[in-house]
Amino acid sequence: MLIGKTKHSGCFCHRRGAASPAGSRARLIISNLPFGSKKQKENPNRYYDSNKIKTTKYTILTFFPKNIYEQFHRFANIYFVVIALLNFVPVVNAFQPEVSVIPICVIMAITAIKDAWEDFRRYKLDKEINHMGCYIYSREEHAYVEKCWKDVRVGDFVQLQCNETIPADILLLYSSDQNGICHLETANLDGETNLKQRHVVMGFSSQNTLFEPEFFQNTIICEMPNNDLNKFKGYMEQPNHERIGFNIESLLLRGCTIRNTEAAIGIVIYAGHETKAMLNNNGPRYKRSKIERRMNMDIFLCVGLLFMMCLVGAVGHGIWTGNFSEYPPYDVPDENGNFLSPVLAGFYMFLTMIILLQLVKLGQVFLIHNDIDLYDEEADLPIQCRALNITEDLGQIQYIFSDKTGTLTENKMVFRRCTVDGIEYSHQENARRLENHKDLDLDDEDFAKFQHFTLPPMNIERQATYKQTTTKPLGRCQSARAHFQGHTRNRSLGRRDSNQSQVAFSSTIVSTNRLS
């Protein structure tokens, strides 16, 4: 369903199947202020999702069937359930059928309690987020009033303060910065600690006056919700049919934090599960550790081994009964006439191992939560273990990724040694190669091509000085010094002299890291 704009009694009405201006599916958004609380049935924004989120996996009605279905993804549970069911067959039962069901029920009950506790923690976290406060403009009070995140709707005007978390995807309409810039910290989305800049919609309003939501009469048309954090397009149509375009540079994403900006005002574009942050969140899923995946493979081996044992026993029994018509006196059958139940062969893989693994996981979670060394004193927060099924995977490191600048190392990094928990791990081959200066000789050969490299003069007064120093080739240490000095001088002189040193800006990574 698309929302089209039609004039009818001074309001916007819905139109099914309306085509967007670009010929593709689009979203139309207007201000909620003209409708108020009594005209919500006429508000076209009422069809959009609310800002209330829900990340829990179960409900009261779906917990048992859904949890049992997930537990049967473990082949160990299926294996022991089949063995327990075989005890209900009178021909092959080994002991009372009710007794064989108790162990597998205990295992599944412990796992269900653990999963319920983990999902209850998600419920409390959702409730905490939904009840966080933000300021929304109220038409009745002609001011911004504090409301919960769950009460935010598409088309509301939200005022954000410095160090405040953004409750929804908001189109920036005003910033206290005189240049219309708002600084964001997107560490919660992409892990980047460097601040990003967002700009007020170009040409929308003058930054010399405070934004007045009641005078907003524009219509916003943008793309449908998607999970692309780097893409967003749309335009704003004014009453005189003039269109103003905008992109991702004007969108404040949910979960980001306002930094270095006193105040910012915007209109909500996407809310709740339609925000880009929530669309990138695939929801809770059942995670399996390496031990659990290995156990699933071992179960197949156990089934194959059990089949071979039963086959060998059946063949041996046939050979024995063919050679001996009577049973030996020391071989006494049971009351049913059976000498050995084949079901007993299925219990060479002990149920206690599965139970102990679940108890050990719960113990690990308890110790992790109560570890004083993992307590953050500044934030007054303990460590949180969000995935209770993969605690045994902690510390299983296979790859170490490291970032660096190429100012002094010329974008070359050779691993020599590192120290982990006081234990030194070295790479002997690289160490010998570095000691023999093989890489240094290759670098000197490459650097010989630039013996007559010259730095361009900054101005007429310094031109004579540069001519005297360019006849001598630069060495390794001098080239590294040229990187540092050229870049430092550029920071003090500004962008006007940015073309003075080609060495200083030969790497975009260097310039970006230095300026940030």
C-alpha positions as CSV (number, residue, x, y, z in Angstrom):
1,M,0.0,0.0,0.0
2,L,1.3,3.4,-0.9
3,I,0.2,6.7,0.6
4,G,-0.7,9.3,-2.0
5,K,-1.4,13.0,-1.3
6,T,-4.8,14.3,-2.2
7,K,-6.5,17.5,-1.1
8,H,-9.8,16.7,0.7
9,S,-11.3,18.9,3.3
10,G,-8.0,20.4,4.2
11,C,-6.3,17.1,5.1
12,F,-4.4,14.3,3.5
13,C,-6.2,11.1,2.5
14,H,-5.0,7.6,1.7
15,R,-4.9,6.3,-1.8
16,R,-4.1,2.7,-2.6
17,G,-1.8,1.9,-5.4
18,A,-0.7,5.5,-5.9
19,A,2.5,5.9,-7.8
20,S,5.4,7.8,-6.3
21,P,7.0,10.7,-8.2
22,A,10.0,8.5,-9.1
23,G,7.9,5.7,-10.4
24,S,8.8,3.4,-7.6
25,R,7.6,2.6,-4.1
26,A,8.0,5.6,-1.7
27,R,6.9,6.8,1.7
28,L,4.9,10.0,2.2
29,I,5.2,11.7,5.6
30,I,3.5,14.8,6.9
31,S,3.5,16.6,10.3
32,N,1.3,15.1,13.0
33,L,0.5,18.5,14.5
34,P,-2.5,19.4,12.3
35,F,-4.4,16.3,13.4
36,G,-4.0,16.4,17.1
37,S,-5.4,13.7,19.3
38,K,-9.0,13.8,18.0
39,K,-8.2,13.5,14.4
40,Q,-5.9,10.5,14.4
41,K,-8.2,8.5,12.1
42,E,-7.5,11.1,9.4
43,N,-3.7,11.0,9.9
44,P,-2.0,9.1,7.1
45,N,1.0,8.4,9.4
46,R,-1.1,6.1,11.6
47,Y,-0.4,3.2,9.3
48,Y,3.3,3.3,10.1
49,D,4.9,1.2,12.9
50,S,5.2,2.7,16.4
51,N,8.5,3.1,18.0
52,K,8.0,0.3,20.5
53,I,10.4,-2.6,19.9
54,K,10.3,-6.2,20.9
55,T,13.4,-8.4,20.6
56,T,12.2,-11.4,22.7
57,K,12.0,-14.8,21.1
58,Y,9.1,-16.3,23.0
59,T,5.7,-15.5,24.4
60,I,3.8,-17.3,27.1
61,L,1.8,-19.3,24.5
62,T,4.7,-20.0,22.1
63,F,7.4,-20.8,24.7
64,F,6.9,-24.5,25.1
65,P,6.4,-25.6,21.5
66,K,9.0,-23.2,20.1
67,N,11.6,-24.1,22.7
68,I,11.1,-27.8,22.3
69,Y,11.4,-27.4,18.5
70,E,14.7,-25.6,19.0
71,Q,16.0,-28.2,21.5
72,F,15.3,-30.9,18.9
73,H,17.9,-29.3,16.7
74,R,20.3,-31.0,19.0
75,F,20.8,-34.5,17.8
76,A,21.7,-35.6,21.3
77,N,18.1,-34.9,22.5
78,I,16.6,-36.7,19.5
79,Y,18.9,-39.7,20.2
80,F,18.0,-40.1,23.8
81,V,14.3,-39.5,23.1
82,V,14.4,-42.4,20.6
83,I,16.2,-44.6,23.1
84,A,13.6,-43.7,25.8
85,L,10.7,-44.5,23.4
86,L,12.2,-47.9,22.6
87,N,11.8,-48.8,26.2
88,F,8.0,-48.7,25.7
89,V,8.3,-51.6,23.2
90,P,7.8,-54.7,25.3
91,V,10.1,-56.9,23.1
92,V,13.2,-54.8,23.5
93,N,12.6,-52.8,26.8
94,A,15.4,-53.0,29.4
95,F,13.7,-51.5,32.4
96,Q,10.6,-49.6,33.3
97,P,9.7,-47.1,30.5
98,E,8.9,-44.3,32.9
99,V,12.4,-44.4,34.4
100,S,14.0,-44.0,30.9
101,V,12.0,-40.8,30.3
102,I,13.2,-39.0,33.4
103,P,16.8,-38.1,32.4
104,I,15.9,-36.6,29.0
105,C,13.1,-34.6,30.6
106,V,15.6,-33.2,33.2
107,I,18.0,-32.2,30.4
108,M,15.3,-30.4,28.4
109,A,13.8,-28.8,31.5
110,I,17.2,-27.3,32.5
111,T,17.7,-26.0,29.0
112,A,14.2,-24.6,28.9
113,I,14.8,-22.7,32.2
114,K,18.0,-21.3,30.9
115,D,16.4,-20.1,27.6
116,A,13.5,-18.6,29.5
117,W,15.8,-16.7,31.8
118,E,17.8,-15.4,28.8
119,D,14.6,-14.3,27.0
120,F,13.3,-12.6,30.2
121,R,16.5,-10.6,30.3
122,R,15.7,-9.5,26.7
123,Y,12.2,-8.5,27.8
124,K,13.5,-6.3,30.7
125,L,16.0,-4.7,28.3
126,D,13.2,-4.0,25.8
127,K,11.1,-2.5,28.5
128,E,14.0,-0.3,29.7
129,I,14.6,1.0,26.1
130,N,10.9,1.6,25.4
131,H,10.5,3.7,28.6
132,M,13.5,5.9,27.9
133,G,12.7,9.6,27.7
134,C,12.8,12.1,24.8
135,Y,11.3,15.5,24.1
136,I,8.4,15.6,21.5
137,Y,6.6,18.8,20.5
138,S,3.1,19.1,21.8
139,R,0.6,21.2,19.9
140,E,-1.6,21.7,23.1
141,E,1.3,23.0,25.2
142,H,3.2,24.7,22.4
143,A,6.4,23.2,23.8
144,Y,8.5,20.1,23.9
145,V,7.3,17.6,26.5
146,E,9.0,14.5,27.7
147,K,7.6,11.2,26.5
148,C,8.7,7.6,26.3
149,W,10.4,6.2,23.3
150,K,7.5,3.9,22.7
151,D,5.2,6.9,22.3
152,V,7.2,8.4,19.4
153,R,5.4,8.3,16.0
154,V,6.3,8.9,12.4
155,G,5.7,12.6,11.8
156,D,6.6,13.8,15.3
157,F,9.1,16.5,16.0
158,V,11.8,15.5,18.4
159,Q,14.3,17.8,20.1
160,L,17.7,16.2,21.0
161,Q,20.3,17.5,23.4
162,C,24.0,16.9,23.6
163,N,25.0,13.3,24.7
164,E,21.4,12.1,24.1
165,T,20.7,8.9,22.2
166,I,18.5,9.2,19.1
167,P,15.2,7.3,19.6
168,A,14.3,6.9,15.9
169,D,15.5,7.7,12.4
170,I,15.0,11.5,12.2
171,L,15.4,14.0,9.4
172,L,17.5,16.9,10.7
173,L,15.7,20.2,10.3
174,Y,17.5,22.4,12.8
175,S,20.9,22.4,14.6
176,S,22.2,24.9,17.2
177,D,25.4,25.0,15.2
178,Q,25.6,28.2,13.1
179,N,26.6,26.1,10.0
180,G,23.7,23.7,10.4
181,I,26.0,20.7,11.4
182,C,25.2,18.0,13.9
183,H,27.9,15.7,15.2
184,L,27.1,12.0,15.7
185,E,28.7,9.1,17.4
186,T,27.8,5.9,15.5
187,A,29.8,3.4,17.6
188,N,26.6,1.5,18.4
189,L,25.9,0.8,14.7
190,D,29.3,0.4,13.0
191,G,31.8,0.5,15.8
192,E,33.4,3.8,14.5
193,T,34.5,6.1,17.3
194,N,35.2,9.0,15.0
195,L,32.4,11.5,15.0
196,K,30.3,11.9,11.8
197,Q,28.7,15.1,10.6
198,R,25.1,15.5,9.6
199,H,23.7,18.6,7.9
200,V,20.4,20.3,8.1
201,V,18.3,19.9,4.9
202,M,19.9,22.4,2.5
203,G,18.0,25.6,2.0
204,F,15.2,24.5,4.3
205,S,15.3,27.1,7.0
206,S,17.6,29.9,8.3
207,Q,19.8,28.8,11.1
208,N,19.6,32.3,12.7
209,T,16.1,31.6,14.0
210,L,14.8,28.8,16.1
211,F,12.8,26.1,14.3
212,E,9.0,26.4,14.8
213,P,7.3,23.0,14.2
214,E,3.8,24.6,14.0
215,F,4.8,26.4,10.8
216,F,6.0,23.2,9.1
217,Q,3.7,22.6,6.1
218,N,6.0,20.6,3.9
219,T,5.4,17.1,2.6
220,I,8.3,14.6,2.8
221,I,8.6,11.8,0.2
222,C,11.4,9.3,0.8
223,E,12.3,5.7,0.1
224,M,10.8,2.7,1.9
225,P,12.5,1.4,5.0
226,N,15.6,-0.6,4.2
227,N,18.7,-1.8,6.1
228,D,21.3,0.1,4.1
229,L,23.1,2.4,6.6
230,N,24.8,4.4,3.9
231,K,21.9,5.0,1.6
232,F,18.9,7.3,1.9
233,K,17.2,9.5,-0.6
234,G,14.1,11.7,-0.7
235,Y,12.8,15.2,-1.2
236,M,10.7,17.7,0.7
237,E,7.9,19.4,-1.2
238,Q,6.9,22.9,0.0
239,P,3.4,24.4,-0.4
240,N,4.6,26.3,-3.5
241,H,5.5,22.9,-5.0
242,E,9.2,23.6,-4.7
243,R,11.2,20.5,-4.0
244,I,14.3,20.3,-1.8
245,G,16.3,17.1,-2.0
246,F,18.2,15.3,0.9
247,N,20.2,12.2,1.5
248,I,21.8,10.2,4.2
249,E,23.8,13.3,5.3
250,S,20.6,14.7,6.8
251,L,19.4,11.5,8.6
252,L,20.0,10.9,12.3
253,L,19.9,7.1,12.8
254,R,18.4,5.4,15.8
255,G,20.9,4.3,18.4
256,C,23.5,7.0,17.6
257,T,24.5,9.7,20.1
258,I,24.5,13.5,19.7
259,R,28.0,14.9,20.4
260,N,29.4,18.5,20.4
261,T,25.9,19.9,19.5
262,E,23.8,21.7,22.0
263,A,20.4,21.0,20.4
264,A,19.0,19.5,17.3
265,I,15.4,19.2,16.0
266,G,14.0,16.8,13.4
267,I,11.0,15.0,12.2
268,V,10.7,11.2,12.6
269,I,11.0,9.3,9.3
270,Y,11.2,5.7,10.4
271,A,10.2,4.4,13.9
272,G,10.5,1.1,15.7
273,H,11.3,-2.0,13.7
274,E,11.3,0.1,10.5
275,T,14.5,2.0,11.5
276,K,17.7,1.0,9.8
277,A,19.2,-0.1,13.1
278,M,16.4,-2.6,13.8
279,L,16.3,-3.8,10.2
280,N,20.0,-4.7,10.5
281,N,19.1,-6.6,13.7
282,N,18.2,-10.1,12.6
283,G,16.6,-10.8,16.0
284,P,17.5,-13.4,18.6
285,R,18.7,-16.7,17.1
286,Y,19.8,-19.9,18.6
287,K,23.6,-19.9,18.8
288,R,25.6,-23.1,19.0
289,S,29.1,-23.4,20.4
290,K,31.8,-25.5,18.9
291,I,31.3,-28.2,21.5
292,E,27.6,-28.5,20.7
293,R,28.3,-28.7,16.9
294,R,31.0,-31.4,17.6
295,M,28.5,-33.3,19.8
296,N,26.0,-33.3,16.9
297,M,28.6,-35.0,14.7
298,D,29.5,-37.4,17.4
299,I,25.9,-38.5,17.8
300,F,25.9,-39.7,14.2
301,L,29.0,-41.7,15.0
302,C,27.2,-43.2,18.0
303,V,24.2,-44.1,15.9
304,G,26.4,-45.9,13.4
305,L,28.3,-47.6,16.2
306,L,25.1,-48.7,17.8
307,F,23.9,-50.1,14.5
308,M,27.1,-52.1,14.1
309,M,26.9,-53.5,17.6
310,C,23.3,-54.6,17.1
311,L,24.3,-56.1,13.7
312,V,27.2,-58.0,15.2
313,G,25.1,-59.2,18.1
314,A,22.3,-60.4,15.9
315,V,24.8,-62.3,13.6
316,G,26.6,-63.8,16.6
317,H,23.3,-64.8,18.2
318,G,22.3,-66.6,14.9
319,I,25.6,-68.5,14.7
320,W,25.5,-69.5,18.4
321,T,21.9,-70.8,18.3
322,G,22.8,-72.7,15.1
323,N,25.7,-74.5,16.7
324,F,24.2,-75.0,20.2
325,S,20.6,-76.1,20.5
326,E,20.6,-75.6,24.3
327,Y,21.7,-72.6,26.4
328,P,24.5,-73.2,28.8
329,P,23.5,-73.6,32.5
330,Y,25.2,-70.4,33.6
331,D,23.3,-68.2,31.1
332,V,20.1,-67.5,32.9
333,P,17.4,-65.6,31.0
334,D,15.1,-63.0,32.6
335,E,11.4,-63.4,33.4
336,N,10.5,-62.6,29.8
337,G,12.9,-65.1,28.3
338,N,15.4,-62.5,27.1
339,F,19.1,-62.8,27.9
340,L,20.1,-59.2,27.1
341,S,18.1,-56.3,26.0
342,P,19.5,-54.5,22.9
343,V,18.3,-51.2,24.3
344,L,21.1,-51.3,26.9
345,A,23.6,-50.8,24.1
346,G,22.1,-47.3,23.5
347,F,23.3,-46.0,26.9
348,Y,27.0,-46.2,26.4
349,M,26.8,-42.4,25.7
350,F,25.9,-41.2,29.2
351,L,23.1,-38.8,29.8
352,T,25.0,-37.3,32.7
353,M,27.5,-35.8,30.3
354,I,24.7,-33.7,28.7
355,I,23.4,-32.6,32.1
356,L,26.9,-31.7,33.3
357,L,27.5,-29.5,30.2
358,Q,24.4,-27.5,30.9
359,L,25.3,-27.1,34.6
360,V,28.8,-26.0,33.7
361,K,27.5,-23.4,31.3
362,L,25.2,-21.9,34.0
363,G,28.2,-21.9,36.4
364,Q,30.3,-20.1,33.8
365,V,27.7,-17.4,33.4
366,F,27.4,-16.9,37.1
367,L,31.2,-16.6,37.5
368,I,31.4,-14.1,34.5
369,H,28.7,-11.9,36.0
370,N,30.4,-11.8,39.4
371,D,34.0,-11.3,38.2
372,I,35.2,-8.1,39.9
373,D,38.0,-7.8,37.4
374,L,35.4,-7.3,34.6
375,Y,33.6,-4.5,36.4
376,D,33.5,-1.0,34.9
377,E,33.9,1.5,37.7
378,E,33.4,4.5,35.5
379,A,30.1,3.4,34.1
380,D,29.2,1.5,37.2
381,L,28.2,-1.6,35.1
382,P,29.2,-5.2,35.4
383,I,29.9,-7.4,32.4
384,Q,26.8,-8.7,30.6
385,C,26.7,-12.2,29.1
386,R,24.0,-12.0,26.4
387,A,24.5,-15.4,24.8
388,L,24.4,-18.2,27.4
389,N,25.0,-21.0,25.0
390,I,28.5,-20.0,23.7
391,T,30.4,-19.2,26.9
392,E,32.9,-22.0,26.2
393,D,33.9,-20.2,23.0
394,L,35.5,-17.3,24.9
395,G,39.2,-17.0,24.3
396,Q,39.2,-19.2,21.2
397,I,41.2,-16.6,19.1
398,Q,42.4,-17.6,15.6
399,Y,43.0,-14.3,14.0
400,I,44.3,-10.9,15.3
401,F,43.5,-7.8,13.1
402,S,45.6,-4.7,13.7
403,D,45.3,-1.3,12.2
404,K,48.2,1.1,11.8
405,T,49.3,4.2,9.9
406,G,51.9,4.1,7.2
407,T,53.8,7.3,8.1
408,L,57.0,5.6,9.3
409,T,56.5,2.0,8.1
410,E,55.6,2.9,4.5
411,N,52.4,0.7,4.8
412,K,54.4,-2.4,5.6
413,M,54.0,-4.4,8.7
414,V,55.8,-7.7,9.4
415,F,54.9,-9.7,12.5
416,R,57.8,-10.4,14.7
417,R,56.5,-11.3,18.2
418,C,53.7,-10.5,20.6
419,T,53.1,-11.1,24.3
420,V,49.8,-12.6,25.6
421,D,49.3,-12.9,29.4
422,G,53.1,-12.7,29.9
423,I,53.9,-15.4,27.4
424,E,55.9,-14.4,24.4
425,Y,55.0,-15.8,20.9
426,S,57.6,-15.1,18.3
427,H,57.9,-15.7,14.5
428,Q,61.5,-16.9,14.0
429,E,61.5,-16.6,10.2
430,N,60.3,-13.0,10.2
431,A,62.7,-12.2,13.0
432,R,65.7,-13.5,11.0
433,R,64.5,-11.7,7.9
434,L,64.3,-8.4,9.7
435,E,67.7,-8.9,11.3
436,N,69.3,-9.5,7.9
437,H,67.8,-6.2,6.6
438,K,66.4,-7.9,3.5
439,D,63.4,-5.6,3.5
440,L,65.6,-2.6,4.0
441,D,67.7,-3.4,1.0
442,L,64.6,-3.7,-1.2
443,D,63.3,-0.4,0.1
444,D,66.6,1.3,-0.6
445,E,66.4,0.1,-4.2
446,D,62.9,1.4,-4.6
447,F,63.8,4.6,-3.0
448,A,66.7,5.2,-5.4
449,K,64.1,6.0,-8.1
450,F,63.2,9.1,-6.1
451,Q,66.7,10.5,-5.6
452,H,65.8,13.8,-7.5
453,F,62.4,14.2,-5.7
454,T,61.8,17.8,-4.7
455,L,59.3,19.4,-2.5
456,P,57.4,22.2,-4.3
457,P,58.1,25.7,-3.0
458,M,55.6,27.2,-0.6
459,N,56.1,30.8,-1.7
460,I,58.6,33.1,-3.4
461,E,60.6,33.8,-0.2
462,R,61.3,30.1,0.5
463,Q,62.0,29.1,-3.1
464,A,65.7,29.8,-2.8
465,T,65.9,27.7,0.3
466,Y,64.2,24.7,-1.3
467,K,66.5,24.9,-4.4
468,Q,69.6,24.5,-2.1
469,T,68.2,21.4,-0.4
470,T,66.8,19.5,-3.4
471,T,70.2,18.5,-5.0
472,K,70.8,16.0,-2.2
473,P,68.8,12.7,-2.2
474,L,66.7,12.0,0.8
475,G,67.5,9.1,3.0
476,R,65.2,6.8,4.9
477,C,65.1,8.8,8.1
478,Q,64.9,12.1,6.2
479,S,61.9,10.8,4.2
480,A,60.1,9.7,7.4
481,R,60.8,13.2,8.9
482,A,59.4,14.8,5.7
483,H,56.2,12.9,6.3
484,F,55.8,14.2,9.8
485,Q,57.0,17.7,9.3
486,G,55.0,18.3,6.1
487,H,51.8,17.1,7.7
488,T,52.2,19.1,10.9
489,R,52.9,22.3,8.9
490,N,49.8,21.7,6.9
491,R,47.6,21.5,10.0
492,S,48.9,24.9,11.1
493,L,48.6,26.7,7.7
494,G,45.2,25.3,6.8
495,R,44.0,23.9,3.5
496,R,45.4,26.8,1.5
497,D,48.9,25.2,1.4
498,S,47.7,21.6,1.2
499,N,49.6,21.1,-2.1
500,Q,53.0,21.9,-0.6
501,S,54.2,18.4,0.2
502,Q,53.3,15.4,-1.9
503,V,55.0,13.2,0.6
504,A,52.8,14.2,3.4
505,F,49.6,13.4,1.6
506,S,50.7,10.4,-0.3
507,S,48.4,8.2,1.9
508,T,44.8,9.1,2.5
509,I,44.9,6.9,5.6
510,V,47.6,9.0,7.2
511,S,45.8,12.3,6.6
512,T,42.5,10.9,7.9
513,N,44.0,9.5,11.1
514,R,46.0,12.6,11.8
515,L,43.2,15.0,11.3
516,S,40.8,12.9,13.4
